[in-house]
Amino acid sequence: MRRPFYHYLMTHRDPYKKDALTLFANAAEKDGSFPKQSESYEEISRYLEMSGDYLESMTVFDDAFRLYKETND
């Protein structure tokens, strides 16, 4: 069974690191509305475009989702 993107993203949390992926993961953890059960690029992308003001660039999400697909397929 595939895990949702959110579960993958949470593996990148770290209170000390400051790279873009870690900052994204740390912020997404605090976002109570994040689509936590989704595996859909389109659904998560739409959500982040409308509500993800903590994301410095959608490129960060694109890169994270590519890594997620590589480890989940």
matplotlib code that plots the C-alpha trace (Angstrom):
import matplotlib.pyplot as plt

x = [0.0, 1.3, 1.6, 0.2, 2.6, 2.1, 3.6, 6.6, 7.0, 7.0, 10.2, 12.0, 11.1, 14.0, 14.1, 17.7, 18.1, 17.1, 17.0, 13.9, 12.5, 12.9, 11.3, 8.4, 7.9, 8.1, 5.5, 3.2, 3.2, 1.7, -0.9, -4.1, -5.8, -3.1, -4.6, -2.9, -4.3, -3.7, -1.4, -2.5, -0.1, -3.0, -4.9, -1.9, -0.7, -4.0, -4.2, -0.7, -1.3, -4.4, -3.3, 0.4, 1.7, 4.5, 6.0, 8.7, 8.3, 6.2, 9.5, 10.1, 6.8, 7.6, 11.0, 9.5, 6.8, 9.3, 11.3, 8.1, 7.2, 10.7, 10.4, 6.7, 6.5]
y = [0.0, 3.4, 6.0, 9.5, 12.3, 13.9, 10.8, 10.9, 14.7, 14.2, 12.1, 15.3, 17.2, 18.5, 21.3, 22.2, 21.9, 24.9, 23.6, 24.2, 20.7, 20.6, 24.0, 22.8, 19.7, 21.6, 24.1, 21.4, 19.7, 22.8, 23.2, 21.5, 21.7, 20.1, 17.2, 14.5, 11.4, 12.5, 10.9, 13.2, 15.8, 17.9, 18.0, 18.9, 21.4, 23.2, 23.3, 24.7, 27.3, 28.5, 28.1, 27.3, 30.7, 29.1, 27.5, 29.8, 28.3, 25.7, 24.3, 23.0, 21.0, 19.8, 18.5, 16.9, 15.2, 13.8, 12.3, 10.9, 9.2, 7.7, 6.1, 5.1, 3.6]
z = [0.0, -0.9, 1.8, 1.3, 0.3, 3.7, 5.5, 3.1, 3.7, 7.5, 7.2, 6.3, 9.4, 11.5, 14.0, 13.1, 9.3, 7.2, 3.7, 1.6, 1.9, 5.7, 6.0, 3.9, 6.0, 9.2, 8.0, 6.6, 9.9, 11.5, 8.7, 10.0, 6.6, 4.6, 2.5, 4.7, 3.0, -0.6, -3.1, -5.9, -7.3, -8.6, -5.4, -3.2, -5.8, -5.9, -2.1, -1.9, -4.6, -2.7, 1.0, 1.2, 2.0, 3.9, 0.7, -0.7, -4.2, -5.9, -7.2, -3.6, -3.8, -7.3, -6.2, -3.1, -5.0, -7.5, -4.7, -3.2, -6.5, -6.8, -3.4, -3.6, -7.1]

ax = plt.figure().add_subplot(projection="3d")
ax.plot(x, y, z, "-o")
ax.set_aspect("equal")
plt.show()
